[in-house]
């Protein structure tokens, strides 16, 4: 990133675990959503990622279908959606490939994840850096 870039140009794809953390626990993942709401970064997502989010909220955290839908509706106001057409099979755990597909199509600067097993160990994919929520917040603060 050159010095003429502003923080509004930072494009990120959030792993589902970051979205879950933002909605349930707040903290740094929630700060990332706040940055997007203030138009300081651009969050790119896909319908498949949002469906996974809804499923995790209802199946794992026992949210009602209506509560999950309301949260997704609220998220939609700060996200830009893309629909990846090309399948990637880089990671054995399938849902993580959907994150890669979205980030690649949207040409994001970063994939933000808390996944120490599959995504973070890659450290980058096709030139897209894979970082933690803390790392992204530092990058935005320093830009």
DSSP file (Angstrom, degrees, kcal/mol; ACC not computed):
  #  RESIDUE AA STRUCTURE BP1 BP2  ACC     N-H-->O    O-->H-N    N-H-->O    O-->H-N    TCO  KAPPA ALPHA  PHI   PSI    X-CA   Y-CA   Z-CA
    1    1 A X              0   0    0      0, 0.0     2,-0.1     0, 0.0   108,-0.0   0.000 360.0 360.0 360.0 126.6    0.0    0.0    0.0
    2    2 A X    >   -     0   0    0      1,-0.1     3,-1.7     2,-0.0     0, 0.0  -0.433 360.0-106.3 -87.2 167.4    1.5    3.3   -0.9
    3    3 A X  T 3  S+     0   0    0      1,-0.3    -1,-0.1    -2,-0.1     0, 0.0   0.652 113.3  67.0 -70.1 -14.9    1.3    6.4    1.3
    4    4 A X  T 3  S+     0   0    0      2,-0.1    -1,-0.3     0, 0.0     2,-0.1   0.645  80.4  99.6 -79.9 -12.5   -1.2    8.1   -1.0
    5    5 A X    <   -     0   0    0     -3,-1.7     2,-0.3     2,-0.0     5,-0.0  -0.448  64.9-146.6 -70.3 145.6   -3.8    5.5   -0.1
    6    6 A X    >   -     0   0    0     -2,-0.1     3,-2.0     1,-0.1     4,-0.2  -0.726  27.6-107.0-107.3 164.7   -6.4    6.4    2.6
    7    7 A X  G >  S+     0   0    0      1,-0.3     3,-1.6    -2,-0.3    -1,-0.1   0.755 114.3  71.2 -63.6 -22.4   -7.9    4.1    5.1
    8    8 A X  G 3  S+     0   0    0      1,-0.3    -1,-0.3    33,-0.1    33,-0.1   0.698  91.7  60.6 -66.6 -15.4  -11.2    4.2    3.2
    9    9 A X  G <  S+     0   0    0     -3,-2.0     2,-0.5    31,-0.1    -1,-0.3   0.527  74.6 112.4 -89.2  -4.8   -9.5    2.2    0.4
   10   10 A X    <   -     0   0    0     -3,-1.6    32,-2.8    30,-0.4     2,-0.5  -0.567  51.2-165.0 -72.4 122.0   -8.8   -0.8    2.7
   11   11 A X  E     +a   42   0A   0     -2,-0.5    98,-2.6    30,-0.2    99,-1.7  -0.933  10.5 179.6-111.8 127.2  -10.9   -3.7    1.5
   12   12 A X  E     -ab  43 110A   0     30,-3.0    32,-3.4    -2,-0.5     2,-0.5  -0.936  25.0-150.7-130.8 150.3  -11.4   -6.7    3.7
   13   13 A X  E     -ab  44 111A   0     97,-2.1    99,-2.6    -2,-0.3     2,-0.5  -0.988  24.0-145.4-114.7 124.8  -13.1  -10.0    3.7
   14   14 A X  E     - b   0 112A   0     30,-0.6    99,-0.2    -2,-0.5    97,-0.0  -0.778  11.3-127.0 -95.9 130.5  -14.1  -11.2    7.2
   15   15 A X    >>  -     0   0    0     97,-3.0     4,-1.6    -2,-0.5     3,-1.1  -0.355  30.6-109.6 -64.3 153.6  -14.0  -14.9    8.1
   16   16 A X  H 3> S+     0   0    0      1,-0.3     4,-2.8     2,-0.2     5,-0.2   0.854 118.0  61.3 -56.3 -36.8  -17.3  -16.1    9.6
   17   17 A X  H 3> S+     0   0    0      1,-0.2     4,-2.1     2,-0.2    -1,-0.3   0.824 102.8  51.1 -64.2 -28.8  -15.6  -16.5   13.0
   18   18 A X  H <> S+     0   0    0     -3,-1.1     4,-2.4    94,-0.3    -1,-0.2   0.900 110.8  48.0 -71.8 -41.3  -14.9  -12.8   13.0
   19   19 A X  H  X S+     0   0    0     -4,-1.6     4,-2.2     2,-0.2    -2,-0.2   0.918 112.4  49.0 -64.4 -43.3  -18.5  -12.0   12.2
   20   20 A X  H  X S+     0   0    0     -4,-2.8     4,-2.6     1,-0.2     5,-0.4   0.941 112.2  48.4 -60.2 -47.8  -19.7  -14.4   14.9
   21   21 A X  H  X>S+     0   0    0     -4,-2.1     4,-2.6     1,-0.2     5,-1.4   0.902 110.1  52.1 -60.3 -41.9  -17.3  -12.8   17.5
   22   22 A X  H  <5S+     0   0    0     -4,-2.4     4,-0.5     3,-0.2    -1,-0.2   0.920 115.1  41.1 -60.8 -44.2  -18.4   -9.3   16.5
   23   23 A X  H  <5S+     0   0    0     -4,-2.2    -2,-0.2    -5,-0.1    -1,-0.2   0.849 127.8  29.0 -74.4 -34.9  -22.1  -10.1   17.0
   24   24 A X  H  <5S+     0   0    0     -4,-2.6    -3,-0.2    -5,-0.2    -2,-0.2   0.841 134.4  17.9 -96.0 -37.6  -21.7  -12.2   20.2
   25   25 A X  T  <5S-     0   0    0     -4,-2.6     2,-0.3    -5,-0.4    -3,-0.2   0.558  79.7-154.8-119.5 -11.6  -18.7  -11.0   22.1
   26   26 A X    >>< +     0   0    0     -5,-1.4     4,-0.9    -4,-0.5     3,-0.6  -0.534  46.1 112.2  74.3-132.5  -17.9   -7.5   20.7
   27   27 A X  H 3> S-     0   0    0     -2,-0.3     4,-1.9     1,-0.2     3,-0.3  -0.221  91.3 -14.5  63.9-148.6  -14.2   -6.5   21.2
   28   28 A X  H 3> S+     0   0    0      1,-0.2     4,-1.8     2,-0.2    -1,-0.2   0.877 135.5  55.1 -60.6 -42.2  -11.9   -6.1   18.2
   29   29 A X  H <> S+     0   0    0     -3,-0.6     4,-1.5     1,-0.2    -1,-0.2   0.904 109.0  49.1 -58.8 -38.0  -14.2   -7.9   15.7
   30   30 A X  H  X S+     0   0    0     -4,-0.9     4,-2.2    -3,-0.3    -1,-0.2   0.875 105.4  57.7 -67.7 -35.7  -17.0   -5.4   16.6
   31   31 A X  H  X S+     0   0    0     -4,-1.9     4,-2.2     1,-0.2    -1,-0.2   0.868 103.0  55.1 -59.1 -36.2  -14.5   -2.5   16.2
   32   32 A X  H  X S+     0   0    0     -4,-1.8     4,-1.9     2,-0.2    -1,-0.2   0.917 107.1  48.4 -64.1 -43.1  -14.0   -3.7   12.6
   33   33 A X  H  X S+     0   0    0     -4,-1.5     4,-2.5     1,-0.2    -2,-0.2   0.897 109.8  53.4 -62.8 -38.9  -17.7   -3.5   12.0
   34   34 A X  H  X S+     0   0    0     -4,-2.2     4,-1.9     1,-0.2    -2,-0.2   0.899 105.6  53.4 -62.0 -40.6  -17.7    0.0   13.5
   35   35 A X  H  <>S+     0   0    0     -4,-2.2     5,-3.1     1,-0.2     6,-0.7   0.908 110.7  47.0 -59.8 -41.5  -14.9    1.0   11.1
   36   36 A X  H ><5S+     0   0    0     -4,-1.9     3,-1.7     3,-0.2    -2,-0.2   0.905 108.8  53.9 -67.2 -40.8  -17.0   -0.2    8.2
   37   37 A X  H 3<5S+     0   0    0     -4,-2.5    -1,-0.2     1,-0.3    -2,-0.2   0.842 110.2  48.0 -61.8 -32.4  -20.1    1.6    9.5
   38   38 A X  T 3<5S-     0   0    0     -4,-1.9    -1,-0.3    -5,-0.2    -2,-0.2   0.304 116.7-118.0 -90.1   8.8  -18.0    4.8    9.6
   39   39 A X  T < 5S+     0   0    0     -3,-1.7    -3,-0.2     2,-0.2    -2,-0.1   0.765  79.8 124.9  62.0  28.8  -16.8    4.1    6.0
   40   40 A X  S   <S+     0   0    0     -5,-3.1   -30,-0.4    -6,-0.2     2,-0.3   0.701  80.0  14.9 -88.7 -21.6  -13.2    3.8    7.2
   41   41 A X  S    S-     0   0    0     -6,-0.7     2,-0.5    -9,-0.1   -30,-0.2  -0.927  76.3-125.7-139.9 166.4  -12.8    0.4    5.6
   42   42 A X  E     -a   11   0A   0    -32,-2.8   -30,-3.0    -2,-0.3     2,-0.6  -0.973  18.4-155.6-118.1 122.1  -14.9   -1.6    3.1
   43   43 A X  E     -ac  12  79A   0     35,-0.7    37,-2.5    -2,-0.5     2,-0.4  -0.856   8.0-163.4 -98.6 125.8  -16.0   -5.1    4.1
   44   44 A X  E     +ac  13  80A   0    -32,-3.4   -30,-0.6    -2,-0.6     2,-0.3  -0.897  18.4 159.7-107.5 136.0  -16.8   -7.5    1.3
   45   45 A X  E     - c   0  81A   0     35,-2.6    37,-2.5    -2,-0.4     2,-0.3  -0.818  26.5-131.9-141.2-177.6  -18.8  -10.6    1.9
   46   46 A X  E  >  - c   0  82A   0     -2,-0.3     4,-2.2    35,-0.2     3,-0.2  -0.946  29.0-110.0-137.8 159.2  -20.8  -13.2   -0.1
   47   47 A X  H  > S+     0   0    0     35,-0.5     4,-2.3    -2,-0.3     5,-0.2   0.860 118.6  55.7 -56.1 -35.7  -24.3  -14.8    0.3
   48   48 A X  H  > S+     0   0    0      2,-0.2     4,-2.1     1,-0.2    -1,-0.2   0.903 107.2  48.4 -65.6 -41.1  -22.6  -18.1    1.2
   49   49 A X  H  > S+     0   0    0     -3,-0.2     4,-2.4     1,-0.2    -1,-0.2   0.918 112.4  49.0 -64.0 -43.3  -20.6  -16.5    4.0
   50   50 A X  H  X S+     0   0    0     -4,-2.2     4,-2.4     1,-0.2    -2,-0.2   0.860 109.1  52.4 -67.2 -34.4  -23.7  -14.9    5.4
   51   51 A X  H  X S+     0   0    0     -4,-2.3     4,-2.4    -5,-0.2    -1,-0.2   0.901 109.5  49.5 -66.1 -39.6  -25.6  -18.2    5.2
   52   52 A X  H  X S+     0   0    0     -4,-2.1     4,-2.7     2,-0.2    -2,-0.2   0.918 110.1  51.6 -63.5 -41.9  -22.8  -19.9    7.1
   53   53 A X  H  X S+     0   0    0     -4,-2.4     4,-2.6     1,-0.2    -2,-0.2   0.936 110.2  48.0 -58.6 -47.7  -23.1  -17.1    9.7
   54   54 A X  H  X S+     0   0    0     -4,-2.4     4,-2.2     1,-0.2     5,-0.2   0.908 112.1  50.1 -60.4 -42.5  -26.8  -17.5   10.1
   55   55 A X  H  X S+     0   0    0     -4,-2.4     4,-3.2     2,-0.2     5,-0.5   0.914 111.1  47.8 -63.5 -44.2  -26.4  -21.3   10.4
   56   56 A X  H  X>S+     0   0    0     -4,-2.7     4,-1.7     1,-0.2     5,-1.4   0.920 112.0  50.5 -63.0 -43.8  -23.7  -20.9   13.1
   57   57 A X  H  <5S+     0   0    0     -4,-2.6     6,-2.7    -5,-0.2     4,-0.3   0.904 119.7  35.2 -62.2 -41.6  -25.8  -18.4   15.1
   58   58 A X  H  <5S+     0   0    0     -4,-2.2     4,-0.4     4,-0.2    -2,-0.2   0.897 126.7  35.5 -81.7 -41.0  -28.9  -20.6   15.0
   59   59 A X  H  <5S+     0   0    0     -4,-3.2    -3,-0.2    -5,-0.2    -2,-0.2   0.927 129.8  26.8 -80.1 -46.3  -27.3  -24.1   15.3
   60   60 A X  T  <5S+     0   0    0     -4,-1.7    -3,-0.2    -5,-0.5    -2,-0.1   0.835 132.9  31.6 -89.7 -34.4  -24.3  -23.4   17.6
   61   61 A X  S   <S-     0   0    0     -5,-1.4    -3,-0.2    -4,-0.3    -1,-0.1   0.310  99.3-125.2-110.9   8.2  -25.5  -20.4   19.6
   62   62 A X        +     0   0    0     -4,-0.4    -4,-0.2    -6,-0.2    -3,-0.1   0.763  47.7 164.3  57.3  31.8  -29.2  -21.2   19.7
   63   63 A X        -     0   0    0     -6,-2.7    -1,-0.2    -7,-0.1     2,-0.1  -0.474  43.0-107.4 -71.3 151.2  -30.3  -17.8   18.2
   64   64 A X     >  -     0   0    0     -2,-0.1     4,-2.4     1,-0.1     5,-0.2  -0.446  26.5-114.5 -72.5 156.7  -33.9  -17.8   16.9
   65   65 A X  H  > S+     0   0    0      1,-0.2     4,-2.4     2,-0.2     5,-0.2   0.897 118.3  52.1 -56.9 -41.1  -34.2  -17.7   13.1
   66   66 A X  H  > S+     0   0    0      2,-0.2     4,-2.4     1,-0.2    -1,-0.2   0.907 108.1  49.3 -65.2 -43.5  -35.7  -14.2   13.4
   67   67 A X  H  > S+     0   0    0      2,-0.2     4,-2.2     1,-0.2    -1,-0.2   0.916 112.1  49.1 -62.0 -42.7  -32.8  -12.8   15.6
   68   68 A X  H  X S+     0   0    0     -4,-2.4     4,-2.4     1,-0.2    -2,-0.2   0.923 111.3  49.5 -62.7 -44.0  -30.3  -14.2   13.1
   69   69 A X  H  X S+     0   0    0     -4,-2.4     4,-2.5     1,-0.2    -1,-0.2   0.895 109.7  51.7 -62.7 -40.1  -32.2  -12.7   10.2
   70   70 A X  H  X S+     0   0    0     -4,-2.4     4,-2.1     2,-0.2    -1,-0.2   0.906 110.3  48.4 -63.1 -42.2  -32.3   -9.3   11.9
   71   71 A X  H  X S+     0   0    0     -4,-2.2     4,-2.6     2,-0.2    -2,-0.2   0.904 111.9  49.1 -65.3 -41.2  -28.6   -9.4   12.6
   72   72 A X  H  X S+     0   0    0     -4,-2.4     4,-2.4     2,-0.2    -2,-0.2   0.911 109.7  52.1 -63.4 -41.5  -27.9  -10.3    8.9
   73   73 A X  H  X S+     0   0    0     -4,-2.5     4,-0.5     1,-0.2    -2,-0.2   0.908 111.0  47.5 -61.1 -41.9  -30.2   -7.5    7.8
   74   74 A X  H >< S+     0   0    0     -4,-2.1     3,-1.1     1,-0.2     4,-0.3   0.909 111.0  51.1 -65.3 -43.7  -28.2   -5.0   10.0
   75   75 A X  H >X S+     0   0    0     -4,-2.6     3,-2.3     1,-0.2     4,-1.0   0.880  99.0  66.4 -59.9 -38.8  -24.9   -6.4    8.7
   76   76 A X  H 3< S+     0   0    0     -4,-2.4    -1,-0.2     1,-0.3    -2,-0.2   0.733  89.7  65.9 -58.2 -22.7  -26.1   -5.9    5.1
   77   77 A X  T << S+     0   0    0     -3,-1.1    -1,-0.3    -4,-0.5    -2,-0.2   0.712 112.4  31.7 -73.7 -18.3  -26.1   -2.1    5.6
   78   78 A X  T <4 S+     0   0    0     -3,-2.3   -35,-0.7    -4,-0.3     2,-0.3   0.438 107.0  82.5-116.9  -1.7  -22.3   -2.1    6.0
   79   79 A X  E  <  -c   43   0A   0     -4,-1.0     2,-0.5   -37,-0.1   -35,-0.2  -0.692  63.3-143.1-102.6 155.3  -21.2   -4.9    3.7
   80   80 A X  E     -c   44   0A   0    -37,-2.5   -35,-2.6    -2,-0.3     2,-0.4  -0.986  25.8-144.2-110.8 125.4  -20.7   -5.1    0.0
   81   81 A X  E     +c   45   0A   0     -2,-0.5     2,-0.3   -37,-0.2   -35,-0.2  -0.715  19.9 178.6 -95.4 139.3  -21.8   -8.4   -1.4
   82   82 A X  E     -c   46   0A   0    -37,-2.5     2,-0.6    -2,-0.4   -35,-0.5  -0.933  22.4-139.4-128.2 157.1  -20.1  -10.3   -4.2
   83   83 A X        -     0   0    0     -2,-0.3   -37,-0.1   -37,-0.2    -2,-0.0  -0.869  19.7-145.1-120.5  97.7  -21.1  -13.6   -5.7
   84   84 A X        -     0   0    0     -2,-0.6    18,-0.1     1,-0.1    17,-0.1  -0.327  15.3-174.1 -62.3 140.3  -18.0  -15.8   -6.5
   85   85 A X        +     0   0    0     16,-0.1     2,-0.5     1,-0.1    -1,-0.1   0.643  62.7  72.7-106.4 -23.3  -18.3  -17.9   -9.6
   86   86 A X  S    S-     0   0    0     15,-0.1     2,-0.3     2,-0.0    19,-0.1  -0.831  74.8-136.2-103.0 130.1  -15.1  -19.9   -9.3
   87   87 A X        -     0   0    0     -2,-0.5     2,-0.4    -3,-0.0    11,-0.1  -0.610  14.9-160.9 -82.6 139.3  -14.6  -22.6   -6.8
   88   88 A X        -     0   0    0     -2,-0.3     3,-0.1     9,-0.1    13,-0.1  -0.957  11.7-175.4-117.2 138.6  -11.3  -22.8   -4.8
   89   89 A X        +     0   0    0     -2,-0.4     5,-0.1     1,-0.1    -2,-0.0  -0.313  41.4 124.8-128.1  50.7  -10.3  -26.0   -3.0
   90   90 A X        +     0   0    0      4,-0.1     2,-0.4     1,-0.1    -1,-0.1   0.816  68.3  50.8 -77.8 -32.9   -7.1  -24.8   -1.3
   91   91 A X  S    S-     0   0    0     -3,-0.1     6,-0.2     3,-0.1    -1,-0.1  -0.878  74.4-137.0-114.8 138.6   -8.1  -25.8    2.2
   92   92 A X  S    S+     0   0    0     -2,-0.4     2,-1.0     1,-0.1    -1,-0.1   0.867  93.6  76.9 -59.7 -36.6   -9.5  -29.2    3.3
   93   93 A X  S >> S-     0   0    0      1,-0.2     3,-1.3    -3,-0.0     4,-0.6  -0.671  79.8-151.5 -79.5 103.7  -12.2  -27.4    5.4
   94   94 A X  H >> S+     0   0    0     -2,-1.0     3,-1.5     1,-0.3     4,-0.8   0.796  84.1  59.7 -48.8 -48.9  -14.6  -26.4    2.7
   95   95 A X  H >> S+     0   0    0      1,-0.3     4,-0.9     2,-0.2     3,-0.6   0.825  99.3  60.0 -57.1 -30.3  -16.2  -23.2    4.3
   96   96 A X  H <> S+     0   0    0     -3,-1.3     4,-1.7     1,-0.2     3,-0.3   0.815  96.2  61.3 -67.3 -27.9  -12.8  -21.5    4.5
   97   97 A X  H <X S+     0   0    0     -3,-1.5     4,-2.5    -4,-0.6    -1,-0.2   0.825  96.3  60.4 -64.5 -30.3  -12.5  -21.9    0.7
   98   98 A X  H <X S+     0   0    0     -4,-0.8     4,-2.0    -3,-0.6    -1,-0.2   0.847 102.7  51.9 -65.8 -32.7  -15.6  -19.7    0.4
   99   99 A X  H  X S+     0   0    0     -4,-0.9     4,-2.6    -3,-0.3     5,-0.2   0.930 110.1  48.1 -66.3 -45.9  -13.7  -16.9    2.2
  100  100 A X  H  X S+     0   0    0     -4,-1.7     4,-2.6     1,-0.2     5,-0.2   0.911 110.7  51.7 -60.4 -43.3  -10.8  -17.2   -0.2
  101  101 A X  H  X S+     0   0    0     -4,-2.5     4,-2.4     1,-0.2     5,-0.2   0.921 111.9  46.1 -59.8 -45.6  -13.2  -17.1   -3.2
  102  102 A X  H  X S+     0   0    0     -4,-2.0     4,-2.4     2,-0.2    -2,-0.2   0.939 114.1  47.1 -63.3 -49.0  -14.9  -14.0   -1.9
  103  103 A X  H  X>S+     0   0    0     -4,-2.6     5,-2.1     1,-0.2     4,-0.6   0.890 113.4  48.9 -62.0 -40.9  -11.6  -12.2   -1.2
  104  104 A X  H ><5S+     0   0    0     -4,-2.6     3,-0.8    -5,-0.2    -1,-0.2   0.939 112.6  46.3 -66.4 -47.7  -10.1  -13.1   -4.5
  105  105 A X  H 3<5S+     0   0    0     -4,-2.4    -2,-0.2     1,-0.2    -1,-0.2   0.910 117.4  43.6 -60.7 -42.8  -13.1  -12.0   -6.6
  106  106 A X  H 3<5S-     0   0    0     -4,-2.4    -1,-0.2    -5,-0.2    -2,-0.2   0.503 103.8-131.6 -83.0  -3.9  -13.4   -8.7   -4.6
  107  107 A X  T <<5 -     0   0    0     -3,-0.8    -3,-0.2    -4,-0.6   -96,-0.1   0.935  38.4-173.5  51.5  50.8   -9.6   -8.2   -4.8
  108  108 A X      < -     0   0    0     -5,-2.1   -96,-0.2     1,-0.1    -1,-0.1  -0.305  31.2-136.3 -72.5 159.5   -9.5   -7.4   -1.1
  109  109 A X  S    S+     0   0    0    -98,-2.6    20,-1.4     1,-0.2     2,-0.3   0.816  84.4  16.1 -80.0 -34.2   -6.4   -6.2    0.7
  110  110 A X  E     -bd  12 129A   0    -99,-1.7   -97,-2.1    18,-0.2     2,-0.5  -0.977  54.6-147.1-142.4 150.3   -6.9   -8.5    3.6
  111  111 A X  E     -bd  13 130A   0     18,-2.5    20,-2.8    -2,-0.3     2,-0.6  -0.987  26.8-152.6-108.1 128.0   -8.7  -11.6    4.9
  112  112 A X  E     +bd  14 131A   0    -99,-2.6   -97,-3.0    -2,-0.5     2,-0.3  -0.911  28.1 154.4-107.6 124.6   -9.4  -11.2    8.6
  113  113 A X        -     0   0    0     18,-2.6    20,-0.2    -2,-0.6    -2,-0.0  -0.969  46.2-156.8-146.6 156.6   -9.7  -14.4   10.5
  114  114 A X        +     0   0    0     -2,-0.3     2,-1.1    18,-0.1    18,-0.1   0.222  61.6 121.9-110.5   8.3   -9.3  -15.9   14.0
  115  115 A X      > +     0   0    0      1,-0.2     5,-2.4     2,-0.1     6,-0.4  -0.603  32.1 173.5 -81.5  96.4   -8.8  -19.4   12.4
  116  116 A X  T   5S+     0   0    0     -2,-1.1    -1,-0.2     1,-0.2     5,-0.0   0.577  75.6  54.7 -78.1  -9.2   -5.4  -20.6   13.6
  117  117 A X  T   5S+     0   0    0      3,-0.1    -1,-0.2    -3,-0.1    -2,-0.1   0.866 125.3   3.4 -92.7 -40.8   -5.9  -24.0   12.1
  118  118 A X  T   5S+     0   0    0    -27,-0.1     4,-0.4     3,-0.0    -2,-0.1   0.827 129.5  29.4-114.9 -54.9   -6.7  -23.3    8.4
  119  119 A X  T >>5S+     0   0    0     -4,-0.2     3,-1.6     2,-0.2     4,-0.7   0.963 112.7  51.6 -83.8 -53.5   -6.6  -19.6    7.3
  120  120 A X  G >4<S+     0   0    0     -5,-2.4     3,-1.1     1,-0.3    -4,-0.2   0.862 102.7  61.2 -56.6 -38.5   -4.0  -17.8    9.4
  121  121 A X  G 34 S+     0   0    0     -6,-0.4    -1,-0.3     1,-0.3    -2,-0.2   0.783  96.8  61.1 -60.2 -23.6   -1.3  -20.4    8.7
  122  122 A X  G <4 S-     0   0    0     -3,-1.6     2,-1.6    -4,-0.4    -1,-0.3   0.843  82.5-168.5 -66.8 -32.2   -1.5  -19.6    5.0
  123  123 A X    <<  +     0   0    0     -3,-1.1     7,-2.5    -4,-0.7     2,-0.3   0.002  66.2  16.0  61.7 -29.0   -0.5  -16.0    5.9
  124  124 A X  E     -E  129   0A   0     -2,-1.6     2,-0.4     5,-0.3     5,-0.2  -0.972  60.9-159.1-160.7 158.2   -1.5  -14.9    2.4
  125  125 A X  E >  S-E  128   0A   0      3,-2.3     3,-2.3    -2,-0.3    -2,-0.0  -0.950  79.6 -21.5-142.8 118.6   -3.4  -16.2   -0.6
  126  126 A X  T 3  S-     0   0    0     -2,-0.4     3,-0.1     1,-0.3    -1,-0.0   0.870 130.5 -46.7  50.4  41.2   -2.9  -14.9   -4.2
  127  127 A X  T 3  S+     0   0    0      1,-0.2     2,-0.6     0, 0.0    -1,-0.3   0.423 112.3 122.0  84.9  -2.1   -1.3  -11.7   -2.8
  128  128 A X  E <   - E   0 125A   0     -3,-2.3    -3,-2.3   -18,-0.0    -1,-0.2  -0.850  61.2-131.8 -96.7 120.1   -4.1  -11.2   -0.2
  129  129 A X  E     -dE 110 124A   0    -20,-1.4   -18,-2.5    -2,-0.6     2,-0.6  -0.472  10.2-145.3 -72.3 139.5   -2.6  -11.0    3.3
  130  130 A X  E     +d  111   0A   0     -7,-2.5     2,-0.2   -20,-0.2   -18,-0.2  -0.933  35.2 160.3-108.4 115.0   -4.5  -13.2    6.0
  131  131 A X  E     -d  112   0A   0    -20,-2.8   -18,-2.6    -2,-0.6     2,-0.1  -0.746  37.5-102.2-132.1 171.7   -4.4  -11.4    9.3
  132  132 A X     >  -     0   0    0     -2,-0.2     4,-2.1   -20,-0.2     5,-0.2  -0.439  38.5-105.4 -89.9 169.1   -6.1  -11.2   12.7
  133  133 A X  H  > S+     0   0    0      1,-0.2     4,-2.4   -20,-0.2     5,-0.2   0.905 122.2  53.6 -59.4 -42.6   -8.6   -8.6   13.9
  134  134 A X  H  > S+     0   0    0      1,-0.2     4,-2.0     2,-0.2    -1,-0.2   0.910 107.6  50.5 -59.7 -43.3   -5.8   -7.0   16.0
  135  135 A X  H  > S+     0   0    0      1,-0.2     4,-2.3     2,-0.2    -1,-0.2   0.907 110.1  49.7 -63.1 -41.6   -3.5   -6.7   13.0
  136  136 A X  H  X S+     0   0    0     -4,-2.1     4,-2.6     1,-0.2     5,-0.2   0.936 109.1  51.4 -63.7 -44.9   -6.2   -5.0   10.9
  137  137 A X  H  X S+     0   0    0     -4,-2.4     4,-2.4     1,-0.2    -1,-0.2   0.886 110.7  49.0 -60.3 -38.4   -7.0   -2.5   13.6
  138  138 A X  H  X S+     0   0    0     -4,-2.0     4,-2.4     2,-0.2    -1,-0.2   0.920 110.3  51.0 -65.3 -43.9   -3.3   -1.6   13.9
  139  139 A X  H  X S+     0   0    0     -4,-2.3     4,-0.8     2,-0.2    -2,-0.2   0.918 112.3  46.7 -59.9 -44.8   -3.0   -1.2   10.1
  140  140 A X  H >< S+     0   0    0     -4,-2.6     3,-0.7     1,-0.2    -1,-0.2   0.920 112.8  49.2 -65.7 -43.6   -6.1    1.1   10.0
  141  141 A X  H 3< S+     0   0    0     -4,-2.4    -1,-0.2     1,-0.2    -2,-0.2   0.876 113.2  47.4 -62.3 -37.4   -4.8    3.2   12.9
  142  142 A X  H 3<        0   0    0     -4,-2.4    -1,-0.2     1,-0.2    -2,-0.2   0.587 360.0 360.0 -81.7 -10.3   -1.4    3.5   11.3
  143  143 A X    <<        0   0    0     -4,-0.8    -1,-0.2    -3,-0.7  -136,-0.2   0.489 360.0 360.0 -90.9 360.0   -2.7    4.5    7.9
